[in-house]
Amino acid sequence: MIDIHSHIMPGVDDGAQSYTDSLLLAQKAVSEGIHTILATPHHRNGKYENVREDILKRVGELNKMLGEEGVDLKVLPGQETRIYGEMVEDYRKGDLLTLNQVSHYLFVEFPSSSVPGYSERLFYDLQNEGLTPVIVHPERNAELIERPDKLYTLVKNGAVTQVTAASLTGYFGKNIQKFSNQMIESNLTHFIASDAHNLKNRTFKMAEAMDTIEKQYGIDMIDYFTENAELLIDGKTIYKEIPERIKKKKFLGIF
């Protein structure tokens, strides 16, 4: 498996705090069947700044350490950028890092409770730069849960999305689990990833999520997510199905 979202890089954000933490996360990843992982530290989220050149340097150091420890896990560079208005300008300046550097896919994180009003226009501008915005964990965004048509519009207009494995398996609660499933059923997500931060309460859950998906949707859906992760790191066009609106169920005939 390829895990396209993690906080395995030590000492740069709220993920791994030391090389020991990174080593333990790496060993856990391998035990779940992950052979390649993207290190995607937070950037511009009000607390952490991790620009492109720093990430590339630290990924090299992390791979060297894992090799010396005999851990068979390949770490690739990425970045989880909180949405902000000057993303196009900073991409042109070289501060923003596409996933695995060679691809045109760029992680974009929304605030947990809202979707900024300029998002649609910014995504249009990013796509004009040849980039594909990847909305990370939209299933955990309060506004998108309440107003799923916003997500539908962004995906219909060319954005893609990544759902967190632990969301699918219920670790963030039933509402988020339900919305995650609705996203799969409505062709509104394209990747499953761990967003692993630590081994205590934010671990991988990738094997468990894939088992859940296979039971609910069959092996073809596993192939879809697995192949999309491979295509992403190679910078190729991923598979997409035509997105559909999530229909909110009526309550006692009202709504």
N, C-alpha and C positions, 0 to 999 in steps of 0.2 A: 504493500500500500504506500501511497504518497500522501503525506499530511501537509496541506498547503498553508496552515495557519498555526503558529505556536509562539510561545514566549520562552524559548529554550536558551536564548543568548544570555549569558550571566551579567548581572550588575548594570543593566541598562534601563529597566522598567520594573513593573510589579510582578514579573515572572521570576525566573531563576535568579537568585541573588549571588551565587558563587559558582565556580567551576564544578564543585561537588554537586550542587543542585542540578547543573546542566548534565553532568554525567549520569546522575540517577534518572533524570527525565529521559535521557537518550536510551538507557538500558530498558526502561519501561516501554518506550516507543518500539524498540526492537521486539520486545516480548509480545506486543500486540500485532506484530506483522508489518510494522512500518519500516521501510528501508531508506526512504528519502523524506526529508522534512524541511519546510521553509521556516527560517527564523524571521519572524515578522514583528519586531519591537514597535511599541507605540511611538508615534511621532505627532507633534503639534496638538496634543490633547489637553493642554493647559498645565501639564506636569512634566512630560518627557519630550526631549528633542533628540531624535536619532536620524541624522542626515545620511544620505546615500554613501558617501565615502567612508564614514565611520562604520557603517554596517558591513560594507564589503571587507574592511580590514578585520573586523571582529569575527566574521564568519570564517575567514581563513584561519584565525587563531583557534576557533572552536573545533574546526575539522582536524587540525593538527593534534589537539589535545585528545579528541576521541580516537584518532588513529593510534596514538601512543598507548591509550588504555585498551585497545583492541575491540572497540565498539563498532560494529558494522552498520553504521548509520551515516548517510551523506546529508550534510546540512547545506541548504541553498539560501541565498539572500532574498529578503523581502522586507516589507515595511507596512505597518498599519497606521495610516494617516487619518486623523480626525478631520472631517470636512471643514474647509475654510475657503474664503473667497479668492485667495491668490494662488490656488493650486497650479493653475496653468503657468503662471509666471515662475513659480518655484520649480516646476518640472523643467522648464526651459533653462533655468539657472543650474540644474543638476542636483538639486537638493532632494528631489523625490525619486524613489527607486521602484521600478516595476518589478513584478514577481519574477524571481530568478534572473533579473537584469536583462535577459535576452527577449523577454516577452513584452507584449503590449498591454498586459493586464495590471491594473493598479488598484490596490486595496483602498477602500474608502469607508470610514467608520462614521456613523451618525451618532449624535448624543443619544443617551439611552431613552429619553422620554419624548424626543421630537425629531422632526425632519425640517431643516432650514428651508425657508421659502425660496432661496436661490438655487436649490439643489438641481432642479430640472435644467436650468440654464447652464449651470456649471458642468453638468454631465454632458450636455451638448457641446460645450467648448472643449472639454477633455477629449471627446470623441473626434472633434475636428483636428486635434493634435495626433490622431491615430491611436489613442488609448481606449481601452475598454474598462470602465469603472466596475469593480467587483465590490458590491455592498456586503460588508461582513456582518454576520449575525443579525439580519433584519428581523428575525423572529423574536428577538429580545427588545425590540423598539416599541415603546408603548403606543406611539402615534400610528405606526404601521399595523399593529394588532387591531387598533380601533378603526383605522381607515385603510384597509388593505388595497383599495383602489389606487392609492398613491404608489404602492409598490408595483402594482400591475402596470401603471403608466411608465414608471422608470424602466422596468424590464422590457416592455413593449417598444420603448424608444432606444433600446440597445444596451442597457446595463445588465450585468449578471449578478448572481448572489451566492453567498456561502452560508449554509446553516451549520450550527455547532452540533457536534455529535451528542454532547450531554443534553442539549435541548430535546433532541429526538428521543432520548431514553428517559426523559422525565425529571432530570436533576435540577432543572430550573422551574419546575412546577407544571401543573396540568395545562394551564392556558397556553404557555409557551410550547409545550409538547404538541398540543392540538394545532396551533398555528403552523408549527413546523411541518406537520403532516398535510395540512391544507396547502402549504406552499409546494410540496412535492406533487400532490394530486392536481394542482393547477398549473404545473410546469413553470413555477416561479423561482425555482432554485436549481443550481447547476453544479454545486460542490458541497461535499460534507467534509468538515475538518475539525480538528480537536479544540483549537484555541487554548491548548494546555498551558497553564501557568506554573503548576506545582503538583506534587503527588498527594497533597492532603485533601483539598476540596475543589481543585480545578485541573484534574488529570485528563487523560486522553479519551477514554470511552469509545474509541474508534471501532474496536472489534465488536463491542456490544451494540453500537449503532448499526453496523453493517448487518449483524444478525437480525436486528429488529426490522431493518429495511427489507431484507430477503424474505422474512416471514410475512410481512405485510404487502409487499409489492413484487416479489419475485427476483430471480437472479438477473434479469435484464436491467433492472434498476441499479443493482450493484455494478454491473458492467458500465452503465451510463456514468455514474459518479467516478468510478475508477479510471475510465478512459479519459474523462474530462480533466482530471488532475494531471494525467500524463501529457495531454495536449497542452495544458496551460504551461507546464514547466519547459516545454519545447517551443513555446511561443506560437503555437498553431491555433487554428480556429476550432473552438470547442463545439460539441453537439448541443443543439437547443431544440426544444419543442415549442410549438406556438403557445404563448402564455394565455391563461384564462383568468377571468376575474374570480376572486373568492366570494362566494355568495354567503352573506351573513344570514343565518337561519332566523326566521320570524319567531317572535315570542308571543304566544297567544293571539296570533293574527295581526299583531301591531308591528310597525317598523317599516 
